[in-house]
């Protein structure tokens, strides 16, 4: 963040990440225990459970998303848009870059929305702005790790500025 986000954002790190880390450790411990246990009864149970999970495709998908980290969702503040705290899929964008994950390679926040470049101009050194190719209703502020930091359906310019201020700090002073 390079000092832009302020103390409140830094203070939120433990509250957000600690429960996720705990879940990952518990899941990896359970998986490692299941895989390395050598008793014949446990091996038979593991084989049966794996066969059932495979037939129930959704379970397999959920487990793989949890292990990879893609399925992790963070607790969003009360009243937030349903996308906040969730991983954002690789959206098609109008112009260059043509995909969200390409824009995220710069290591910056990405603001995706219609006509947001002018609103976000004071933060342009800290963020990439992009327009969705088609059909995306909410305006999204995507964190560098691919999760939605903020989202709103048809936000007023002031709402966008407030979200940028919260996540990216005060805008850069005008030059000239």
C-alpha positions as CSV (number, residue, x, y, z in Angstrom):
1,X,0.0,0.0,0.0
2,X,3.0,2.3,0.3
3,X,1.4,4.2,3.2
4,X,-1.6,5.4,1.2
5,X,-4.3,3.5,3.0
6,X,-4.0,4.8,6.5
7,X,-3.9,3.2,9.9
8,X,-7.5,1.9,9.9
9,X,-6.9,-0.2,6.7
10,X,-3.7,-1.6,8.2
11,X,-5.4,-2.4,11.5
12,X,-8.1,-4.4,9.6
13,X,-5.5,-6.9,8.3
14,X,-5.5,-9.2,11.3
15,X,-9.3,-9.2,11.6
16,X,-9.6,-10.2,7.9
17,X,-6.7,-12.6,7.4
18,X,-6.4,-14.5,10.7
19,X,-9.7,-16.4,10.4
20,X,-8.8,-17.3,6.8
21,X,-5.4,-18.6,7.9
22,X,-6.9,-20.6,10.6
23,X,-9.3,-22.3,8.1
24,X,-6.5,-23.0,5.7
25,X,-4.4,-24.6,8.4
26,X,-7.3,-26.8,9.7
27,X,-8.1,-27.9,6.2
28,X,-4.5,-28.7,5.2
29,X,-4.0,-30.6,8.5
30,X,-7.2,-32.6,7.9
31,X,-6.2,-33.4,4.3
32,X,-2.6,-34.3,5.2
33,X,-3.9,-36.6,8.0
34,X,-6.3,-38.3,5.7
35,X,-3.7,-38.8,3.0
36,X,-0.9,-40.0,5.3
37,X,-2.8,-42.3,7.6
38,X,-1.8,-45.8,6.9
39,X,-4.4,-48.0,8.7
40,X,-6.4,-50.2,6.3
41,X,-9.7,-49.0,7.8
42,X,-8.9,-45.3,7.3
43,X,-7.6,-46.1,3.7
44,X,-10.8,-47.8,2.9
45,X,-12.9,-44.9,4.3
46,X,-10.8,-42.4,2.4
47,X,-11.2,-44.3,-0.9
48,X,-15.0,-44.5,-0.4
49,X,-15.2,-40.8,0.5
50,X,-13.2,-39.8,-2.5
51,X,-15.4,-41.9,-4.8
52,X,-18.6,-40.3,-3.4
53,X,-17.0,-36.8,-3.7
54,X,-16.1,-37.4,-7.3
55,X,-19.7,-38.5,-8.1
56,X,-21.0,-35.3,-6.4
57,X,-18.9,-32.9,-8.6
58,X,-19.9,-29.9,-6.5
59,X,-18.1,-31.3,-3.4
60,X,-15.0,-31.9,-5.5
61,X,-15.1,-28.4,-6.9
62,X,-15.7,-26.8,-3.5
63,X,-12.8,-28.7,-2.0
64,X,-10.4,-27.8,-4.8
65,X,-11.5,-24.1,-4.6
66,X,-10.8,-24.2,-0.8
67,X,-7.4,-25.8,-1.1
68,X,-6.3,-23.4,-3.9
69,X,-7.6,-20.4,-2.0
70,X,-9.9,-19.3,-4.8
71,X,-13.0,-20.2,-2.8
72,X,-12.1,-18.1,0.2
73,X,-14.4,-15.2,0.9
74,X,-13.8,-12.5,3.4
75,X,-16.4,-11.2,5.8
76,X,-17.8,-7.9,4.4
77,X,-19.0,-5.0,6.4
78,X,-22.7,-4.9,7.2
79,X,-24.7,-3.6,4.4
80,X,-22.0,-4.1,1.8
81,X,-22.7,-5.1,-1.8
82,X,-22.8,-9.0,-2.0
83,X,-19.6,-9.0,-4.1
84,X,-17.5,-7.4,-1.4
85,X,-15.0,-9.8,0.0
86,X,-15.4,-12.3,-2.8
87,X,-12.9,-13.2,-5.5
88,X,-13.7,-11.4,-8.8
89,X,-13.7,-13.6,-11.9
90,X,-11.5,-12.7,-14.9
91,X,-13.9,-10.1,-16.4
92,X,-13.6,-9.1,-20.1
93,X,-12.8,-5.4,-20.3
94,X,-13.3,-2.9,-23.1
95,X,-10.0,-1.7,-24.5
96,X,-6.5,-2.6,-23.1
97,X,-6.0,-4.5,-21.0
98,X,-8.8,-6.7,-22.3
99,X,-9.1,-8.8,-19.1
100,X,-9.2,-8.0,-15.4
101,X,-6.4,-10.4,-14.5
102,X,-4.2,-8.7,-17.0
103,X,-4.9,-5.3,-15.3
104,X,-4.1,-6.9,-11.9
105,X,-0.6,-7.9,-13.1
106,X,0.4,-4.3,-12.5
107,X,0.0,-4.9,-8.8
108,X,-2.5,-2.1,-8.3
109,X,-6.1,-1.8,-7.4
110,X,-8.4,-1.9,-10.5
111,X,-11.6,0.2,-10.6
112,X,-14.0,-1.4,-13.1
113,X,-17.0,0.6,-14.1
114,X,-18.5,2.8,-16.7
115,X,-17.1,6.4,-16.9
116,X,-15.0,6.0,-13.8
117,X,-11.7,7.3,-15.2
118,X,-12.5,11.0,-14.6
119,X,-13.7,10.3,-11.0
120,X,-10.6,8.3,-10.2
121,X,-8.1,10.7,-11.9
122,X,-6.6,12.0,-8.6
123,X,-5.7,8.4,-7.7
124,X,-4.4,7.5,-11.2
125,X,-0.9,6.7,-9.9
126,X,-2.2,4.1,-7.5
127,X,-4.9,2.4,-9.6
128,X,-5.9,1.2,-13.0
129,X,-9.3,2.1,-14.3
130,X,-11.2,0.0,-16.8
131,X,-14.6,-0.3,-18.4
132,X,-16.4,-3.6,-18.5
133,X,-16.9,-5.1,-22.0
134,X,-20.6,-5.5,-21.5
135,X,-23.3,-6.5,-19.0
136,X,-21.5,-5.6,-15.8
137,X,-23.8,-3.7,-13.6
138,X,-21.9,-2.9,-10.4
139,X,-18.9,-0.7,-10.3
140,X,-16.1,-2.7,-8.6
141,X,-12.9,-1.7,-6.8
142,X,-10.7,-4.8,-7.1
143,X,-7.8,-5.3,-4.7
144,X,-4.4,-6.4,-6.1
145,X,-5.1,-9.9,-4.9
146,X,-8.3,-10.2,-7.0
147,X,-10.9,-9.7,-4.3
148,X,-13.6,-7.0,-4.4
149,X,-12.8,-4.3,-1.9
150,X,-15.9,-2.3,-2.7
151,X,-18.8,-2.6,-5.1
152,X,-22.0,-0.6,-5.8
153,X,-24.8,-0.7,-8.3
154,X,-24.9,2.7,-10.1
155,X,-22.9,4.7,-7.5
156,X,-22.8,8.4,-7.4
157,X,-19.4,9.9,-8.1
158,X,-19.0,10.8,-4.4
159,X,-19.6,7.2,-3.4
160,X,-16.7,6.1,-5.7
161,X,-14.5,8.9,-4.3
162,X,-15.2,7.8,-0.7
163,X,-14.3,4.1,-1.6
164,X,-11.1,5.2,-3.2
165,X,-10.3,7.4,-0.2
166,X,-10.9,4.5,2.2
167,X,-8.8,2.0,0.2
168,X,-6.2,4.2,-1.4
169,X,-5.9,7.2,1.0
170,X,-6.2,10.8,0.1
171,X,-5.7,11.6,-3.5
172,X,-2.4,12.9,-4.8
173,X,-2.2,16.7,-4.6
174,X,-2.6,18.5,-7.9
175,X,0.6,19.2,-9.7
176,X,1.4,22.5,-11.4
